[in-house]
């Protein structure tokens, strides 16, 4: 048994032809969809990047306990369990956050790993004198990325194409091997939306304004022309990744991997490009553009290829699914469920609701027909981070007030002692109001429902979901759900 997981970061479902909206040119994603079961009701769990990856690696939701952070010493991970059953594991990636403070212990869980440099703030190209930013630009620019991008003379030099090319080489070097798990993780189309010109030319881009390839995480203030340009840049960056995905699928064809290999294609979350007046992620409600994400699964032999699955699923389901197909024991305390039954037609569903969100923001629930964004109370407290490794993106947590930190066995699913660190309580303005939407009649989420009866039913489901996911008790108070 072999499994290959392909994850492209910030992949917008609503721009894919496979989901009925062909804004981006992605013939190879379409090619993969034709060989896969395409999931129509797949949702993120925790976001953004590292919380989503901890969900995938552990089969449990991260965002109720802590923000962005590492694999914890008490986590039982997918690579660890596979290796115990003699499944060889390898990851190739250009996701630079794995190698920054707050991204510890992910790649190191694999038998082997490769890292391709240059994305975003990756401290790669080194110049003691630094460099200058463009004279004029919209959104963001970073001196480190200006240095990094000097290494990208051709499309094949960009780090996501290099990552996908390295996966081709790994398969060629290991042709004929069995019992392996390969994780192929491209950072594109994550911002900055940077690609070689031939891919942007596919979108007839005639923009003549200041450079704009990296939107701020903020309400949109740029012109319609500039936002149309940045959407085309996003699509072109995705098309570049898709081109090299095609080379990987060519290797699948040449080695007949479709016959004995499970292939999983997904993302961590989407990215706002002007929808609801926002750009970016993390600070606004988890609208469908962010939370409703693509998933395609090819099972060995191609059972169900080209069909659609309506079951409600999340990325926490990938770990138990992979373990199940490899014949490995699935731990009892996972939040995720194996999708083998829905893939093979013996089950219609694995869950009634999906719980998702960002740490310290709204907590959200969908049953596939309605989505409920539950806003925190005005004070957004109590709110604590729980973990044994107090790191988050680029920094340590708790240095500002170490006397407020306590330690104990605060998580009910582990005896491992963890820190309890009070976190900033300020509620984001953008999630001050609870919202309820009917996805069947208002998928764009433009018309919030006003129904106390329906909201009451979803509150009951939300409380039940928090209990099922072993949420810290303080979340009920923070969300105004104690009574």
N, C-alpha and C positions, 0 to 999 in steps of 0.2 A: 504494500500500500504506500502511495506517495501523495503528498499534498503540497500544492503551491498556492500561497496567498499573495495576491497582487493588490497593493493599497496605494492609491494616488491621493495625496493630501488636498483637502478643500475642493473636492470634486462635486460640482453642482448637478444634482439629479435633473433639475428643471432646464438644463441646457442640452440634454442628451437625446438623440434620436431614439434610443432604446426605450425611453420613457415618453415618447411622443412629442418632444420639443427640440427639433434638430437645429438649434442655433450654432452649436459647435460642430465642427467637422471631425467625426470620430469613427471612421470606417472600421477600425480594428476593435473598438469597444463593441460596435454592432456585430462584428464577426464573432466575438466572444459570446455576446448575448444569444446568438443563434445556436450556440452549442451548450447553452446553460438554461437552468431554471432562473427566470428573472423574478425577483421579489418586489412586489408593488407596495408593500406596507412595512418597509424596513426603516427603523428609526435609530438615531444615536442614543447613547446612554449618557455618559459623561463627556463634557467638552471643556476646553479645546484639545490641543494636540496630545500632551502626555496623559491627561485623564482618560482620553479615548483609548490610548494604547494600553494603559493599565487595565481598563475594562476588557480589552481583547485578550490580553495575556493572562488574566486571572478569572475571567468569567463572572466578575462581581462589579457592581457600580462603585465608582470612586467618589463621585461629586457630593455625596451626602456626608462624607467624613473629612475630606481634605481638598485643597486646591491642587493645581499642577504639582507633580512631584514624582518621586522615584518608585521603583518596585521596592516594597517594604520587606524586611527580613522574615516576616510572618506570612507573606504571600506565597501561595502555591501556584506556580506558573505553568503555562502550556509547554514551553521548551523543556522545563525541568521534568515534567511528567513523561513527555515523549522520550527524552533521553534515558529515563529509568527503564523504559521498555525497548531500549536499543534502536530507537528511531533517531537517525542523524539529523541534526538541525543546523540550518545556515540562514543568515540574514544578510542581504545586501541593500544598502540604503544611502541616500544623500540627505536624510533627515538630521540636520545638525543638532537638534535639541537633545538627541540621545547622548551627546558628548559635552553638554553644558551642565553647570550646576542645576539640579532639579530634574535631571534625566538619567540618574544613576541606575545601573543594574539591569537594564533591558537587554541590550545586545550581548552583554556578558553572560546571559543565561543560555546562549546558543553554543553549540560545539565550535562554530567558527562564524566570523562576520567580516564584512567589507564596508568601508565608508568612503563615499565620494564627496569631495570638498567643494565649498563655494557658495552655498545657499545663504541668503539673508545676511545675518551678522556673524557668520562663521569666521573666526579669526584665522584665516588661511594665508592669503597673500600679505606679506609683512613688509612694511615700509616705515622706518623710524621717523621719516619726515612727514608721514601721513599723505593725505591727498585732498583735493578740493572737491566740493560738490558741484553739480551742474549750475551754471549761472542762473537759469530759470527752470523751475519745475513746479508741478502741482503735487499735492499729497505729501509723500515722504520720500526721502533719499537718505542713504547711509554711507559714510566714508568707507567703511569696511567693504560694503558691497561694490562700491565704485572700484576698489582695488581688485576684488574677486573677479568681477566681470571682464577685466582685462585679459583673463585667461580663456575667455570663450570666443575664439575666433570663428568657429564653425559650429553648426548644430550639434555635432558629435562631441564637442568639448563641454557642452552644458552638463551639469551634474546628474539630472534625471535621465537623459539619454545614456550617460555613462553607467548609471545604475542598472537600467534595463539591459544594456549591452553586457554588463557583467553577469547578469542572470543567464543570458544566452551562453556565455563561456562556461559558467558553472555547470549548466546542464550538459554541455558538450564534453566537459572534463569528466562528468559522472554518468555518461550514457551507459545504460545497462544496469545501473545500481537500483536497488529497491530500498524501501523502508526509510524514506527521508521526508523532511519537512523543510520547504524552502519559502522564506518570506522575502518578497520583492517589494521594496517600499520607496516610491518616488515622491519627492517633496512637491514637485509640480502637480497641479497648477496653483499651488500656494503663491501668494505674493512674495516678492515683486514679480509682476507678470512680464518676464523677460524671456525673449526667444530670438532665434535668428530670423532675419528679415523675410526669408522665403515663406515662413508660416504666417506672418502678419499679412503678407501680400495676398494670401488666399481669401482674406476678408475685405478686400477693396477699401482699405483704410485710407482716407484722404485727410485725416486730421493734421492741422498745421500749428496747433497751439504749443504751449510749453510741454516739456516731457512730463508724462503722467503714466507711470506703470506701477505705482505703489500707493493705493488709496489709504488715507488715514482711517482709523477706527473712530468714526464720527458721523454726525448727521451730514448729509450731502449738501455742500455749498457750491460745488463746481457746476459748470454749465451742462446742459443736456448734451452738447457736442462732445465735451470732455468725458462725460460718463459713457456715452456710446463708444468712444475710443477705448476707454479702459475695459469695457466689456469685450471689445474685439481683441484687446491684448490678452485678456484672460483666456478667451477661446483659442487664440493662436498658440499660447503656451500649452494649453491642453492638447491641441492638435500635434504639437511637437512631441509631447509625451506619447500620444496615441501612435505616432509613426514608429517609435521604437518599441512600443507594445506589440506592433505587428511583427517585428523581427523576432520577438520572443514567441509569439504564436506560431511563426514559421518553424521554430525549433520543436514546438509541441507536435506539429504536423510531421516533421522529418523523423522524429523519434517515436511516433504513434503514442504519445503520452496520454491522449484522450482516452485510451482504452483502459488504463490502470491507474489513473491519477485524478484526484479531486482538485479542481481549480476554483478558487474563491476570489472574487473581484469586488472591492468595496472602497470606502473612504472613511475618514474620521468625522467629518462634518462638512457643511457647505460654507459659502461665503456670500455676504450681501454685497451687491453691486448697484445699489440705488433703490432696491425694493423697500417699500415702506419708508423711503426717505433716508435709509441708512447705508453706510459702507462698513465693511469689516465684520466683526463678530464680538461675542463676549459680553457686551454691555447692554444689549437690547433684549427683548423677549426672544425666545427660541422659535422664531417663525419657521414655516415649512422650508423656506429656502436654506435654513441652517440645519434643521432637525430631521427632515424627511430625506433620507440618503439612499444611494443606489446599493444594491446587492445582487450579484449574479453568482450562481454556483453550478459548476459542471461536475456531475458525479461520474465515477469510472464507468465507461461504457456508454455514457450519454443518455441515460434514462431521463426522460422528461425534457430533453433539449428543445429549446424554442417555446416552452410553455411558461405561463405566468403563475405565480403563487401569491395568494391573497392573505396568507397567514401573517399575523402581527409578530414581527421579529426585531431583534436588536443585535448590536455587535457583541454583547456579552454571550450570545448564543454560539459564536464561532468556536470558542475553546471546547465546550462539550461536544459540539458536532465533530470537530477534528479528532478528538480523543475517541469518540464512538466509532468512527470509521477506521481508526487504527487499532481498534480492539483493546484500547487502554481503559483502565478503570476511571470513571468520572467521579470526582469528589462530591460528597454529599452537600456541602455548604455553598454551592454556586448559586448565583442569581440567574445565570443563563440556562437554557434548555437545548438539548440536542435537536437539530432540525432534520435528523435522518428520517423520521416518520413522515414529515410533510414533503421531503424530497422524494421519498419512495411511495407516497400515496397511501400510507397506512394511518395517517393522522391529518386532521384538517387544520389544527392550530396547536400552539404550545403555550399561549398565554392569552388572557383577556384584555390586559392593559400593558402599556409601556410607560415607564417612568424615566424622565430625562432632564438634564439641565446643567448649569454651571454652579460651582460652589459659591454659596453666599448670595445667590440671586434667586429668581423665582424657581419653584419646583413645578414641573410640568408633567401632565398625564394625557395620554391618548388611548382611546379604545379602537382607533382606526376610523371612526366616524366623527367623533368630537375631539377637540384639543382644548385642554384647560390649563391656563397659565396661572398658577397660584402665587400671588405676590407676597413677599414678606411683610410683616407688620412694620410700622413707620420706623421703629428703632432698629429693626433687623437684628434683634438679639433675643436670646443668647446665641452666639456663633463661635465655635471653637474648631480648630484644626486638630485632628487626631492622627498621629503617626510616630513611628520610631526614628525616622530620618527627617529632621526638620529643615528640608530644603524645598525651595520652589524655584520658579524661573529666575535664574541668574543670582539668587541670593539665599541666605538662610532666613528661616522664620523665627521670630521671637527675640531677636537681639535687642529690640527697642525696650522691652520690659520683661527681662528674664525672671524677675521675682513673681510674676503672674503665672508662670508656667508650673503645672503640676504633672505628676507621672503616676500611672496606675494601670490596672487592667480594665480599661474603659470600654473596650469593644467586645461585645458578647460572643463573637465567633472565634476569638483567639485568646489564649492565656498570655500572649506576649505583652509585656508592659509597653505603653505608648505615652508620648507627650500629649497633654491637653493644653493647647496654646490659644489664648483669646485672640480673635481676629478682628480687623476693623469692621465696625458695625454699619457704616453708612450705606443706606439702600440706594442703588442706582435709580436716578430719576426715571429712566426709561422703563423700569419694571415696578413702578409704584402702584399700578392698578392691575388687579386680577382680570383676566380676559378669557372669554369662552367663545369658541368658533365651531360651526358646523362644517366639517370638511367636505361633506357630500354636496352641499349647495354653495359653499363659499370657500373653495380651496385656497384662494388668494388671501384669505383672512383679512378682508377689508371691512366686514360688518359684524362686530362683536354682538353676541346674543345677550339679551337681558332676560334671564329665566332663573328665578330663585329655585324653582323645583329641580330643574336640570342641574344647576350648579350644586345643589344639595346632594344629588345622586353622585356626582363626580367627586365631591368632597369625601363621601363615604369610600369610594374606590381609591382615592388618593391616600386616605388614612390606612386602608388595607395594604396598599402597595408599599408604603413606608414601613409598615410592620414586616411585610414579607422580605424586604431588603435590609432588615436589621438596622434601621436608621438610628442614629443617636437620638435620644428622647427629646433633646432640646429643639430638634427640627419642628416638632409639633407646636412648641411655643413660638418659635421664630415665624412660623407660617400662620399663626392665629388659629391653630387646630386643636388646642388643648381640650376644649369643651365640645 
